[in-house]
Amino acid sequence: MGIDAFGLPFLLECGRRGCSFETVMMIGRQILFGVGETTVHDALIRAGFQVSAEDSSRLVTEQDGYLEPLLRYLGAKRVESVDFSDYEKASIIHDMNRPVPSHLNGQFTCVIDAGSLEHVFNFPQAVKNCTTWTRNRSAQ
C-alpha cells in the first residue's frame, strides 16, 4: 500500500494546513507508489516547499521508496508502522483485528492509512485502534 500521485498532494496539503506529522503511525509500511523523483519534486514545489531536485530525489530513494524520509522532511521526529507480518519490515507487528498494546495509546499526532485498513476484518476495532493511538490535541 502506498501514497500515489493523487495522495501525495493531499498529504502535503494536510501538512500545509496544520496537520502535525511530529509523531506518525502508518497502518502498513507505506511506500511512494508509482511516484518518481520528478513527481515528488513538482508536488513539493507546488505545495510551497523550497527543495532542490537532489533533495527530492533523496526523499524517494533513501529508504527504497518508503514514506519515512518524506515524513521526516515534513517534520516527523518519530515514524512507526504497524502490520500483521514483518514482510515490509514494519516497526510494530500487530493484528489490527485486536486491541493495540496500551503503551501506544495517545503516542501519535497523525495516523496514516493508504489502503491497509480495508483488509482488516474487524474494521470497528481497527478504527478504534487508530483513534486510541492519536493524541488528543486539546489535552496538550
N, CA, C and O atoms as CSV, one atom per row, in Angstrom:
chain,resi,resn,atom,element,x,y,z
A,1,MET,N,N,0.847,-1.174,0.000
A,1,MET,CA,C,0.000,0.000,0.000
A,1,MET,C,C,0.890,1.233,0.000
A,1,MET,O,O,2.035,1.193,0.449
A,2,GLY,N,N,0.342,2.328,-0.512
A,2,GLY,CA,C,1.187,3.498,-0.539
A,2,GLY,C,C,0.510,4.765,-1.000
A,2,GLY,O,O,-0.673,4.793,-1.340
A,3,ILE,N,N,1.304,5.804,-0.998
A,3,ILE,CA,C,0.888,7.139,-1.408
A,3,ILE,C,C,1.190,7.283,-2.891
A,3,ILE,O,O,2.344,7.172,-3.306
A,4,ASP,N,N,0.161,7.529,-3.690
A,4,ASP,CA,C,0.342,7.666,-5.133
A,4,ASP,C,C,0.370,9.144,-5.532
A,4,ASP,O,O,0.418,10.025,-4.674
A,5,ALA,N,N,0.340,9.404,-6.837
A,5,ALA,CA,C,0.433,10.778,-7.357
A,5,ALA,C,C,-0.763,11.632,-6.957
A,5,ALA,O,O,-0.673,12.859,-6.994
A,6,PHE,N,N,-1.871,11.022,-6.577
A,6,PHE,CA,C,-3.044,11.773,-6.121
A,6,PHE,C,C,-3.009,11.976,-4.609
A,6,PHE,O,O,-3.451,13.010,-4.108
A,7,GLY,N,N,-2.487,10.997,-3.888
A,7,GLY,CA,C,-2.404,11.088,-2.435
A,7,GLY,C,C,-1.294,12.011,-1.953
A,7,GLY,O,O,-1.405,12.608,-0.883
A,8,LEU,N,N,-0.222,12.132,-2.735
A,8,LEU,CA,C,0.909,12.968,-2.339
A,8,LEU,C,C,0.517,14.435,-2.156
A,8,LEU,O,O,0.832,15.009,-1.114
A,9,PRO,N,N,-0.154,15.067,-3.121
A,9,PRO,CA,C,-0.569,16.461,-2.896
A,9,PRO,C,C,-1.500,16.605,-1.691
A,9,PRO,O,O,-1.436,17.602,-0.972
A,10,PHE,N,N,-2.364,15.614,-1.472
A,10,PHE,CA,C,-3.251,15.646,-0.310
A,10,PHE,C,C,-2.438,15.628,0.985
A,10,PHE,O,O,-2.705,16.407,1.901
A,11,LEU,N,N,-1.452,14.742,1.057
A,11,LEU,CA,C,-0.590,14.649,2.231
A,11,LEU,C,C,0.137,15.972,2.478
A,11,LEU,O,O,0.206,16.445,3.612
A,12,LEU,N,N,0.675,16.560,1.417
A,12,LEU,CA,C,1.387,17.836,1.542
A,12,LEU,C,C,0.450,18.966,1.959
A,12,LEU,O,O,0.827,19.823,2.758
A,13,GLU,N,N,-0.764,18.969,1.422
A,13,GLU,CA,C,-1.748,19.992,1.791
A,13,GLU,C,C,-2.161,19.842,3.250
A,13,GLU,O,O,-2.372,20.840,3.939
A,14,CYS,N,N,-2.277,18.616,3.723
A,14,CYS,CA,C,-2.587,18.398,5.144
A,14,CYS,C,C,-1.517,19.046,6.015
A,14,CYS,O,O,-1.832,19.709,7.004
A,15,GLY,N,N,-0.264,18.856,5.649
A,15,GLY,CA,C,0.825,19.478,6.398
A,15,GLY,C,C,0.769,20.991,6.328
A,15,GLY,O,O,0.999,21.671,7.328
A,16,ARG,N,N,0.468,21.517,5.163
A,16,ARG,CA,C,0.387,22.969,4.993
A,16,ARG,C,C,-0.730,23.559,5.844
A,16,ARG,O,O,-0.621,24.685,6.330
A,17,ARG,N,N,-1.805,22.793,6.021
A,17,ARG,CA,C,-2.961,23.274,6.789
A,17,ARG,C,C,-2.859,22.981,8.285
A,17,ARG,O,O,-3.810,23.216,9.031
A,18,GLY,N,N,-1.728,22.478,8.716
A,18,GLY,CA,C,-1.511,22.346,10.150
A,18,GLY,C,C,-1.546,20.949,10.737
A,18,GLY,O,O,-1.406,20.791,11.950
A,19,CYS,N,N,-1.729,19.929,9.909
A,19,CYS,CA,C,-1.657,18.572,10.433
A,19,CYS,C,C,-0.240,18.347,10.952
A,19,CYS,O,O,0.735,18.605,10.247
A,20,SER,N,N,-0.135,17.873,12.163
A,20,SER,CA,C,1.181,17.622,12.745
A,20,SER,C,C,1.673,16.232,12.356
A,20,SER,O,O,1.018,15.225,12.626
A,21,PHE,N,N,2.817,16.202,11.727
A,21,PHE,CA,C,3.469,14.943,11.391
A,21,PHE,C,C,4.585,14.635,12.385
A,21,PHE,O,O,5.485,13.848,12.090
A,22,GLU,N,N,4.524,15.254,13.558
A,22,GLU,CA,C,5.597,15.094,14.547
A,22,GLU,C,C,5.824,13.629,14.924
A,22,GLU,O,O,6.957,13.148,14.924
A,23,THR,N,N,4.737,12.931,15.243
A,23,THR,CA,C,4.819,11.500,15.550
A,23,THR,C,C,3.766,10.795,14.704
A,23,THR,O,O,2.571,11.048,14.857
A,24,VAL,N,N,4.201,9.922,13.825
A,24,VAL,CA,C,3.316,9.309,12.830
A,24,VAL,C,C,3.259,7.800,13.010
A,24,VAL,O,O,4.277,7.136,13.206
A,25,MET,N,N,2.042,7.278,12.938
A,25,MET,CA,C,1.833,5.831,12.854
A,25,MET,C,C,1.264,5.546,11.472
A,25,MET,O,O,0.229,6.098,11.099
A,26,MET,N,N,1.931,4.695,10.718
A,26,MET,CA,C,1.423,4.261,9.420
A,26,MET,C,C,0.775,2.887,9.585
A,26,MET,O,O,1.342,1.992,10.211
A,27,ILE,N,N,-0.410,2.737,9.022
A,27,ILE,CA,C,-1.060,1.431,9.007
A,27,ILE,C,C,-0.513,0.706,7.783
A,27,ILE,O,O,-0.888,1.013,6.651
A,28,GLY,N,N,0.352,-0.230,8.010
A,28,GLY,CA,C,1.126,-0.823,6.922
A,28,GLY,C,C,2.278,0.124,6.628
A,28,GLY,O,O,2.104,1.341,6.697
A,29,ARG,N,N,3.415,-0.388,6.311
A,29,ARG,CA,C,4.548,0.470,5.972
A,29,ARG,C,C,4.305,1.016,4.574
A,29,ARG,O,O,4.342,0.284,3.585
A,30,GLN,N,N,4.058,2.307,4.516
A,30,GLN,CA,C,3.644,2.943,3.263
A,30,GLN,C,C,4.846,3.243,2.369
A,30,GLN,O,O,5.943,3.542,2.841
A,31,ILE,N,N,4.602,3.153,1.075
A,31,ILE,CA,C,5.618,3.410,0.063
A,31,ILE,C,C,5.100,4.508,-0.867
A,31,ILE,O,O,3.891,4.715,-0.979
A,32,LEU,N,N,6.005,5.196,-1.521
A,32,LEU,CA,C,5.611,6.119,-2.589
A,32,LEU,C,C,5.325,5.245,-3.799
A,32,LEU,O,O,6.245,4.764,-4.460
A,33,PHE,N,N,4.060,5.046,-4.081
A,33,PHE,CA,C,3.600,4.056,-5.054
A,33,PHE,C,C,3.483,4.672,-6.438
A,33,PHE,O,O,2.585,5.476,-6.690
A,34,GLY,N,N,4.392,4.293,-7.342
A,34,GLY,CA,C,4.351,4.802,-8.707
A,34,GLY,C,C,4.673,6.278,-8.805
A,34,GLY,O,O,4.324,6.933,-9.786
A,35,VAL,N,N,5.339,6.801,-7.788
A,35,VAL,CA,C,5.666,8.224,-7.737
A,35,VAL,C,C,7.183,8.358,-7.837
A,35,VAL,O,O,7.918,7.903,-6.960
A,36,GLY,N,N,7.633,8.981,-8.904
A,36,GLY,CA,C,9.065,9.134,-9.112
A,36,GLY,C,C,9.606,10.436,-8.542
A,36,GLY,O,O,8.873,11.246,-7.975
A,37,GLU,N,N,10.893,10.608,-8.709
A,37,GLU,CA,C,11.593,11.773,-8.168
A,37,GLU,C,C,11.038,13.088,-8.711
A,37,GLU,O,O,10.872,14.043,-7.952
A,38,THR,N,N,10.752,13.151,-9.995
A,38,THR,CA,C,10.229,14.381,-10.594
A,38,THR,C,C,8.854,14.713,-10.041
A,38,THR,O,O,8.569,15.874,-9.748
A,39,THR,N,N,8.001,13.715,-9.895
A,39,THR,CA,C,6.660,13.932,-9.355
A,39,THR,C,C,6.728,14.460,-7.933
A,39,THR,O,O,5.998,15.386,-7.577
A,40,VAL,N,N,7.597,13.879,-7.117
A,40,VAL,CA,C,7.752,14.339,-5.736
A,40,VAL,C,C,8.264,15.768,-5.715
A,40,VAL,O,O,7.754,16.605,-4.970
A,41,HIS,N,N,9.274,16.049,-6.534
A,41,HIS,CA,C,9.828,17.405,-6.577
A,41,HIS,C,C,8.757,18.422,-7.002
A,41,HIS,O,O,8.595,19.460,-6.361
A,42,ASP,N,N,8.044,18.123,-8.061
A,42,ASP,CA,C,7.000,19.037,-8.549
A,42,ASP,C,C,5.908,19.252,-7.505
A,42,ASP,O,O,5.444,20.376,-7.312
A,43,ALA,N,N,5.497,18.175,-6.830
A,43,ALA,CA,C,4.449,18.293,-5.803
A,43,ALA,C,C,4.918,19.147,-4.634
A,43,ALA,O,O,4.152,19.957,-4.112
A,44,LEU,N,N,6.163,18.974,-4.221
A,44,LEU,CA,C,6.705,19.786,-3.126
A,44,LEU,C,C,6.769,21.262,-3.510
A,44,LEU,O,O,6.420,22.130,-2.710
A,45,ILE,N,N,7.207,21.541,-4.714
A,45,ILE,CA,C,7.293,22.934,-5.187
A,45,ILE,C,C,5.894,23.544,-5.247
A,45,ILE,O,O,5.687,24.664,-4.782
A,46,ARG,N,N,4.937,22.816,-5.815
A,46,ARG,CA,C,3.555,23.328,-5.882
A,46,ARG,C,C,2.968,23.571,-4.492
A,46,ARG,O,O,2.137,24.461,-4.312
A,47,ALA,N,N,3.401,22.779,-3.515
A,47,ALA,CA,C,2.899,22.924,-2.148
A,47,ALA,C,C,3.625,24.040,-1.391
A,47,ALA,O,O,3.306,24.322,-0.236
A,48,GLY,N,N,4.603,24.669,-2.047
A,48,GLY,CA,C,5.280,25.813,-1.431
A,48,GLY,C,C,6.586,25.496,-0.728
A,48,GLY,O,O,7.132,26.356,-0.037
A,49,PHE,N,N,7.101,24.284,-0.886
A,49,PHE,CA,C,8.372,23.925,-0.271
A,49,PHE,C,C,9.523,24.357,-1.181
A,49,PHE,O,O,9.451,24.215,-2.402
A,50,GLN,N,N,10.559,24.875,-0.582
A,50,GLN,CA,C,11.766,25.236,-1.315
A,50,GLN,C,C,12.719,24.048,-1.208
A,50,GLN,O,O,13.431,23.899,-0.215
A,51,VAL,N,N,12.723,23.217,-2.228
A,51,VAL,CA,C,13.503,21.986,-2.185
A,51,VAL,C,C,14.204,21.787,-3.527
A,51,VAL,O,O,13.631,22.038,-4.588
A,52,SER,N,N,15.436,21.337,-3.458
A,52,SER,CA,C,16.191,21.079,-4.689
A,52,SER,C,C,15.771,19.736,-5.277
A,52,SER,O,O,15.207,18.886,-4.587
A,53,ALA,N,N,16.056,19.566,-6.551
A,53,ALA,CA,C,15.762,18.288,-7.208
A,53,ALA,C,C,16.566,17.170,-6.551
A,53,ALA,O,O,16.082,16.045,-6.428
A,54,GLU,N,N,17.785,17.476,-6.133
A,54,GLU,CA,C,18.635,16.485,-5.472
A,54,GLU,C,C,18.028,16.038,-4.134
A,54,GLU,O,O,18.008,14.846,-3.826
A,55,ASP,N,N,17.539,16.988,-3.354
A,55,ASP,CA,C,16.905,16.642,-2.075
A,55,ASP,C,C,15.621,15.849,-2.299
A,55,ASP,O,O,15.351,14.897,-1.565
A,56,SER,N,N,14.832,16.221,-3.292
A,56,SER,CA,C,13.619,15.478,-3.623
A,56,SER,C,C,13.961,14.046,-4.009
A,56,SER,O,O,13.267,13.103,-3.629
A,57,SER,N,N,15.019,13.901,-4.754
A,57,SER,CA,C,15.458,12.575,-5.180
A,57,SER,C,C,15.787,11.701,-3.980
A,57,SER,O,O,15.428,10.524,-3.946
A,58,ARG,N,N,16.468,12.276,-2.996
A,58,ARG,CA,C,16.814,11.516,-1.788
A,58,ARG,C,C,15.566,11.067,-1.025
A,58,ARG,O,O,15.547,9.986,-0.438
A,59,LEU,N,N,14.529,11.902,-1.038
A,59,LEU,CA,C,13.296,11.537,-0.337
A,59,LEU,C,C,12.669,10.280,-0.931
A,59,LEU,O,O,12.000,9.519,-0.232
A,60,VAL,N,N,12.889,10.071,-2.221
A,60,VAL,CA,C,12.327,8.907,-2.912
A,60,VAL,C,C,13.233,7.687,-2.790
A,60,VAL,O,O,12.744,6.567,-2.643
A,61,THR,N,N,14.532,7.890,-2.847
A,61,THR,CA,C,15.458,6.758,-2.937
A,61,THR,C,C,16.073,6.333,-1.605
A,61,THR,O,O,16.590,5.222,-1.489
A,62,GLU,N,N,16.020,7.206,-0.602
A,62,GLU,CA,C,16.735,6.959,0.652
A,62,GLU,C,C,16.383,5.628,1.312
A,62,GLU,O,O,17.282,4.913,1.754
A,63,GLN,N,N,15.132,5.287,1.387
A,63,GLN,CA,C,14.729,4.012,2.003
A,63,GLN,C,C,13.907,3.190,1.020
A,63,GLN,O,O,12.828,2.694,1.344
A,64,ASP,N,N,14.443,3.060,-0.179
A,64,ASP,CA,C,13.810,2.243,-1.223
A,64,ASP,C,C,12.380,2.673,-1.524
A,64,ASP,O,O,11.543,1.830,-1.849
A,65,GLY,N,N,12.083,3.959,-1.424
A,65,GLY,CA,C,10.770,4.468,-1.770
A,65,GLY,C,C,9.754,4.451,-0.642
A,65,GLY,O,O,8.609,4.856,-0.842
A,66,TYR,N,N,10.148,3.989,0.547
A,66,TYR,CA,C,9.219,4.038,1.677
A,66,TYR,C,C,9.033,5.481,2.127
A,66,TYR,O,O,9.861,6.345,1.839
A,67,LEU,N,N,7.953,5.727,2.828
A,67,LEU,CA,C,7.487,7.078,3.127
A,67,LEU,C,C,8.250,7.790,4.252
A,67,LEU,O,O,8.131,9.008,4.385
A,68,GLU,N,N,9.016,7.073,5.053
A,68,GLU,CA,C,9.664,7.680,6.211
A,68,GLU,C,C,10.492,8.927,5.890
A,68,GLU,O,O,10.366,9.917,6.610
A,69,PRO,N,N,11.338,8.933,4.842
A,69,PRO,CA,C,12.119,10.145,4.568
A,69,PRO,C,C,11.248,11.370,4.277
A,69,PRO,O,O,11.557,12.469,4.737
A,70,LEU,N,N,10.166,11.190,3.518
A,70,LEU,CA,C,9.271,12.307,3.226
A,70,LEU,C,C,8.601,12.802,4.506
A,70,LEU,O,O,8.469,14.008,4.711
A,71,LEU,N,N,8.181,11.884,5.357
A,71,LEU,CA,C,7.545,12.288,6.613
A,71,LEU,C,C,8.526,13.037,7.505
A,71,LEU,O,O,8.146,14.006,8.163
A,72,ARG,N,N,9.782,12.602,7.537
A,72,ARG,CA,C,10.800,13.349,8.307
A,72,ARG,C,C,10.992,14.745,7.718
A,72,ARG,O,O,11.167,15.715,8.455
A,73,TYR,N,N,10.960,14.842,6.398
A,73,TYR,CA,C,11.071,16.151,5.744
A,73,TYR,C,C,9.906,17.058,6.159
A,73,TYR,O,O,10.063,18.272,6.282
A,74,LEU,N,N,8.731,16.445,6.373
A,74,LEU,CA,C,7.543,17.202,6.770
A,74,LEU,C,C,7.488,17.458,8.282
A,74,LEU,O,O,6.513,18.014,8.785
A,75,GLY,N,N,8.535,17.050,8.997
A,75,GLY,CA,C,8.623,17.375,10.420
A,75,GLY,C,C,8.520,16.211,11.379
A,75,GLY,O,O,8.527,16.418,12.593
A,76,ALA,N,N,8.425,15.002,10.878
A,76,ALA,CA,C,8.293,13.844,11.768
A,76,ALA,C,C,9.579,13.626,12.556
A,76,ALA,O,O,10.681,13.613,12.007
A,77,LYS,N,N,9.400,13.457,13.852
A,77,LYS,CA,C,10.516,13.097,14.723
A,77,LYS,C,C,10.490,11.599,15.020
A,77,LYS,O,O,11.509,10.991,15.347
A,78,ARG,N,N,9.304,11.032,14.896
A,78,ARG,CA,C,9.129,9.593,15.130
A,78,ARG,C,C,8.137,9.056,14.104
A,78,ARG,O,O,7.049,9.607,13.934
A,79,VAL,N,N,8.515,7.989,13.428
A,79,VAL,CA,C,7.629,7.329,12.462
A,79,VAL,C,C,7.626,5.839,12.774
A,79,VAL,O,O,8.671,5.189,12.790
A,80,GLU,N,N,6.438,5.315,13.022
A,80,GLU,CA,C,6.262,3.884,13.266
A,80,GLU,C,C,5.321,3.339,12.197
A,80,GLU,O,O,4.581,4.089,11.561
A,81,SER,N,N,5.362,2.049,12.015
A,81,SER,CA,C,4.420,1.388,11.105
A,81,SER,C,C,3.977,0.094,11.759
A,81,SER,O,O,4.754,-0.583,12.432
A,82,VAL,N,N,2.715,-0.235,11.547
A,82,VAL,CA,C,2.156,-1.458,12.114
A,82,VAL,C,C,1.647,-2.340,10.984
A,82,VAL,O,O,1.023,-1.863,10.036
A,83,ASP,N,N,1.923,-3.627,11.100
A,83,ASP,CA,C,1.447,-4.576,10.108
A,83,ASP,C,C,1.295,-5.945,10.764
A,83,ASP,O,O,1.865,-6.214,11.821
A,84,PHE,N,N,0.526,-6.784,10.122
A,84,PHE,CA,C,0.263,-8.137,10.608
A,84,PHE,C,C,1.509,-9.013,10.506
A,84,PHE,O,O,1.677,-9.946,11.291
A,85,SER,N,N,2.381,-8.716,9.543
A,85,SER,CA,C,3.597,-9.515,9.351
A,85,SER,C,C,4.799,-8.583,9.205
A,85,SER,O,O,4.654,-7.367,9.084
A,86,ASP,N,N,5.969,-9.175,9.218
A,86,ASP,CA,C,7.191,-8.376,9.066
A,86,ASP,C,C,7.661,-8.296,7.610
A,86,ASP,O,O,8.799,-7.913,7.341
A,87,TYR,N,N,6.785,-8.657,6.682
A,87,TYR,CA,C,7.138,-8.702,5.256
A,87,TYR,C,C,7.767,-7.394,4.766
A,87,TYR,O,O,8.787,-7.421,4.077
A,88,GLU,N,N,7.170,-6.252,5.114
A,88,GLU,CA,C,7.713,-4.958,4.677
A,88,GLU,C,C,8.494,-4.258,5.782
A,88,GLU,O,O,8.733,-3.052,5.714
A,89,LYS,N,N,8.886,-5.010,6.786
A,89,LYS,CA,C,9.702,-4.516,7.895
A,89,LYS,C,C,9.012,-3.409,8.692
A,89,LYS,O,O,9.625,-2.396,9.028
A,90,ALA,N,N,7.728,-3.619,8.987
A,90,ALA,CA,C,7.020,-2.694,9.864
A,90,ALA,C,C,7.707,-2.692,11.224
A,90,ALA,O,O,8.277,-3.701,11.639
A,91,SER,N,N,7.652,-1.561,11.914
A,91,SER,CA,C,8.314,-1.465,13.211
A,91,SER,C,C,7.515,-2.149,14.317
A,91,SER,O,O,8.080,-2.511,15.349
A,92,ILE,N,N,6.213,-2.331,14.119
A,92,ILE,CA,C,5.360,-2.987,15.104
A,92,ILE,C,C,4.559,-4.081,14.390
A,92,ILE,O,O,3.850,-3.806,13.422
A,93,ILE,N,N,4.675,-5.295,14.863
A,93,ILE,CA,C,3.910,-6.410,14.302
A,93,ILE,C,C,2.691,-6.597,15.207
A,93,ILE,O,O,2.816,-6.909,16.391
A,94,HIS,N,N,1.512,-6.396,14.619
A,94,HIS,CA,C,0.274,-6.474,15.393
A,94,HIS,C,C,-0.896,-6.735,14.456
A,94,HIS,O,O,-0.940,-6.209,13.344
A,95,ASP,N,N,-1.827,-7.534,14.900
A,95,ASP,CA,C,-3.056,-7.817,14.173
A,95,ASP,C,C,-4.071,-6.730,14.515
A,95,ASP,O,O,-4.530,-6.651,15.655
A,96,MET,N,N,-4.423,-5.898,13.549
A,96,MET,CA,C,-5.340,-4.775,13.783
A,96,MET,C,C,-6.756,-5.228,14.119
A,96,MET,O,O,-7.589,-4.400,14.487
A,97,ASN,N,N,-7.048,-6.525,14.002
A,97,ASN,CA,C,-8.336,-7.053,14.435
A,97,ASN,C,C,-8.445,-7.086,15.959
A,97,ASN,O,O,-9.529,-7.279,16.510
A,98,ARG,N,N,-7.312,-6.896,16.630
A,98,ARG,CA,C,-7.257,-6.971,18.086
A,98,ARG,C,C,-6.873,-5.611,18.667
A,98,ARG,O,O,-6.237,-4.804,17.988
A,99,PRO,N,N,-7.255,-5.356,19.918
A,99,PRO,CA,C,-6.864,-4.081,20.550
A,99,PRO,C,C,-5.344,-3.926,20.572
A,99,PRO,O,O,-4.604,-4.904,20.677
A,100,VAL,N,N,-4.906,-2.689,20.474
A,100,VAL,CA,C,-3.466,-2.408,20.454
A,100,VAL,C,C,-2.904,-2.381,21.871
A,100,VAL,O,O,-3.643,-2.141,22.826
A,101,PRO,N,N,-1.603,-2.626,22.014
A,101,PRO,CA,C,-0.985,-2.551,23.339
A,101,PRO,C,C,-1.160,-1.146,23.933
A,101,PRO,O,O,-1.001,-0.145,23.234
A,102,SER,N,N,-1.482,-1.085,25.203
A,102,SER,CA,C,-1.818,0.194,25.842
A,102,SER,C,C,-0.654,1.176,25.891
A,102,SER,O,O,-0.880,2.382,25.988
A,103,HIS,N,N,0.581,0.694,25.827
A,103,HIS,CA,C,1.713,1.635,25.877
A,103,HIS,C,C,1.770,2.546,24.636
A,103,HIS,O,O,2.515,3.526,24.626
A,104,LEU,N,N,0.995,2.231,23.602
A,104,LEU,CA,C,0.967,3.074,22.398
A,104,LEU,C,C,-0.168,4.102,22.432
A,104,LEU,O,O,-0.251,4.953,21.546
A,105,ASN,N,N,-1.028,4.037,23.423
A,105,ASN,CA,C,-2.166,4.957,23.497
A,105,ASN,C,C,-1.700,6.413,23.558
A,105,ASN,O,O,-0.830,6.768,24.353
A,106,GLY,N,N,-2.297,7.243,22.704
A,106,GLY,CA,C,-2.014,8.671,22.704
A,106,GLY,C,C,-0.601,9.052,22.297
A,106,GLY,O,O,-0.146,10.149,22.621
A,107,GLN,N,N,0.098,8.181,21.603
A,107,GLN,CA,C,1.507,8.428,21.263
A,107,GLN,C,C,1.723,9.150,19.932
A,107,GLN,O,O,2.851,9.535,19.623
A,108,PHE,N,N,0.665,9.342,19.137
A,108,PHE,CA,C,0.869,9.825,17.777
A,108,PHE,C,C,0.011,11.042,17.469
A,108,PHE,O,O,-1.136,11.141,17.905
A,109,THR,N,N,0.587,11.963,16.709
A,109,THR,CA,C,-0.156,13.146,16.263
A,109,THR,C,C,-0.895,12.869,14.971
A,109,THR,O,O,-1.800,13.614,14.596
A,110,CYS,N,N,-0.513,11.796,14.286
A,110,CYS,CA,C,-1.095,11.508,12.973
A,110,CYS,C,C,-1.051,10.005,12.719
A,110,CYS,O,O,-0.056,9.341,13.009
A,111,VAL,N,N,-2.142,9.485,12.176
A,111,VAL,CA,C,-2.196,8.092,11.732
A,111,VAL,C,C,-2.497,8.120,10.238
A,111,VAL,O,O,-3.457,8.758,9.804
A,112,ILE,N,N,-1.684,7.433,9.462
A,112,ILE,CA,C,-1.838,7.420,8.004
A,112,ILE,C,C,-2.172,6.015,7.529
A,112,ILE,O,O,-1.485,5.048,7.859
A,113,ASP,N,N,-3.233,5.922,6.754
A,113,ASP,CA,C,-3.589,4.665,6.095
A,113,ASP,C,C,-3.816,4.960,4.626
A,113,ASP,O,O,-4.599,5.845,4.279
A,114,ALA,N,N,-3.144,4.233,3.775
A,114,ALA,CA,C,-3.317,4.431,2.337
A,114,ALA,C,C,-3.725,3.120,1.680
A,114,ALA,O,O,-3.259,2.786,0.590
A,115,GLY,N,N,-4.599,2.384,2.354
A,115,GLY,CA,C,-5.121,1.185,1.728
A,115,GLY,C,C,-4.868,-0.099,2.479
A,115,GLY,O,O,-4.908,-1.172,1.877
A,116,SER,N,N,-4.609,-0.032,3.770
A,116,SER,CA,C,-4.398,-1.250,4.541
A,116,SER,C,C,-5.620,-1.654,5.356
A,116,SER,O,O,-5.914,-2.843,5.480
A,117,LEU,N,N,-6.332,-0.685,5.910
A,117,LEU,CA,C,-7.470,-0.999,6.776
A,117,LEU,C,C,-8.570,-1.766,6.057
A,117,LEU,O,O,-9.328,-2.501,6.689
A,118,GLU,N,N,-8.661,-1.605,4.774
A,118,GLU,CA,C,-9.696,-2.333,4.026
A,118,GLU,C,C,-9.495,-3.839,4.073
A,118,GLU,O,O,-10.401,-4.599,3.731
A,119,HIS,N,N,-8.319,-4.274,4.492
A,119,HIS,CA,C,-8.016,-5.705,4.571
A,119,HIS,C,C,-8.245,-6.278,5.968
A,119,HIS,O,O,-8.021,-7.466,6.198
A,120,VAL,N,N,-8.687,-5.442,6.890
A,120,VAL,CA,C,-8.918,-5.884,8.271
A,120,VAL,C,C,-10.379,-6.294,8.419
A,120,VAL,O,O,-11.281,-5.518,8.103
A,121,PHE,N,N,-10.607,-7.496,8.892
A,121,PHE,CA,C,-11.969,-7.997,9.030
A,121,PHE,C,C,-12.755,-7.221,10.090
A,121,PHE,O,O,-13.899,-6.832,9.851
A,122,ASN,N,N,-12.153,-6.997,11.253
A,122,ASN,CA,C,-12.827,-6.304,12.345
A,122,ASN,C,C,-12.557,-4.798,12.218
A,122,ASN,O,O,-11.793,-4.217,12.989
A,123,PHE,N,N,-13.205,-4.193,11.228
A,123,PHE,CA,C,-12.971,-2.777,10.921
A,123,PHE,C,C,-13.248,-1.860,12.118
A,123,PHE,O,O,-12.453,-0.953,12.364
A,124,PRO,N,N,-14.343,-2.052,12.876
A,124,PRO,CA,C,-14.564,-1.176,14.035
A,124,PRO,C,C,-13.392,-1.201,15.030
A,124,PRO,O,O,-13.021,-0.162,15.575
A,125,GLN,N,N,-12.825,-2.357,15.260
A,125,GLN,CA,C,-11.673,-2.441,16.165
A,125,GLN,C,C,-10.466,-1.728,15.569
A,125,GLN,O,O,-9.746,-1.030,16.283
A,126,ALA,N,N,-10.238,-1.896,14.273
A,126,ALA,CA,C,-9.106,-1.243,13.617
A,126,ALA,C,C,-9.218,0.274,13.711
A,126,ALA,O,O,-8.224,0.949,13.979
A,127,VAL,N,N,-10.408,0.819,13.496
A,127,VAL,CA,C,-10.605,2.272,13.598
A,127,VAL,C,C,-10.428,2.718,15.049
A,127,VAL,O,O,-9.840,3.767,15.312
A,128,LYS,N,N,-10.932,1.927,15.981
A,128,LYS,CA,C,-10.746,2.257,17.401
A,128,LYS,C,C,-9.253,2.286,17.737
A,128,LYS,O,O,-8.803,3.161,18.476
A,129,ASN,N,N,-8.488,1.340,17.203
A,129,ASN,CA,C,-7.042,1.343,17.419
A,129,ASN,C,C,-6.430,2.662,16.954
A,129,ASN,O,O,-5.610,3.258,17.653
A,130,CYS,N,N,-6.835,3.108,15.774
A,130,CYS,CA,C,-6.292,4.368,15.225
A,130,CYS,C,C,-6.627,5.559,16.121
A,130,CYS,O,O,-5.775,6.412,16.370
A,131,THR,N,N,-7.859,5.616,16.601
A,131,THR,CA,C,-8.240,6.746,17.463
A,131,THR,C,C,-7.562,6.643,18.824
A,131,THR,O,O,-7.254,7.663,19.441
A,132,THR,N,N,-7.330,5.434,19.291
A,132,THR,CA,C,-6.627,5.243,20.565
A,132,THR,C,C,-5.180,5.723,20.464
A,132,THR,O,O,-4.646,6.302,21.409
A,133,TRP,N,N,-4.556,5.482,19.323
A,133,TRP,CA,C,-3.170,5.921,19.130
A,133,TRP,C,C,-3.032,7.427,19.071
A,133,TRP,O,O,-2.015,7.983,19.484
A,134,THR,N,N,-4.048,8.081,18.561
A,134,THR,CA,C,-3.946,9.512,18.271
A,134,THR,C,C,-4.032,10.341,19.543
A,134,THR,O,O,-4.928,10.160,20.368
A,135,ARG,N,N,-3.086,11.247,19.680
A,135,ARG,CA,C,-3.017,12.150,20.813
A,135,ARG,C,C,-4.149,13.162,20.735
A,135,ARG,O,O,-4.441,13.690,19.662
A,136,ASN,N,N,-4.776,13.428,21.845
A,136,ASN,CA,C,-5.831,14.434,21.929
A,136,ASN,C,C,-5.187,15.815,21.947
A,136,ASN,O,O,-4.530,16.180,22.921
A,137,ARG,N,N,-5.371,16.587,20.872
A,137,ARG,CA,C,-4.725,17.901,20.756
A,137,ARG,C,C,-5.178,18.871,21.838
A,137,ARG,O,O,-4.390,19.708,22.278
A,138,SER,N,N,-6.437,18.779,22.280
A,138,SER,CA,C,-6.931,19.716,23.277
A,138,SER,C,C,-6.324,19.426,24.644
A,138,SER,O,O,-6.343,20.288,25.523
A,139,ALA,N,N,-5.785,18.224,24.834
A,139,ALA,CA,C,-5.185,17.872,26.120
A,139,ALA,C,C,-3.704,18.229,26.188
A,139,ALA,O,O,-3.067,18.026,27.221
A,140,GLN,N,N,-3.158,18.753,25.111
A,140,GLN,CA,C,-1.711,19.068,25.085
A,140,GLN,C,C,-1.421,20.369,25.765
A,140,GLN,O,O,-0.265,20.785,25.836
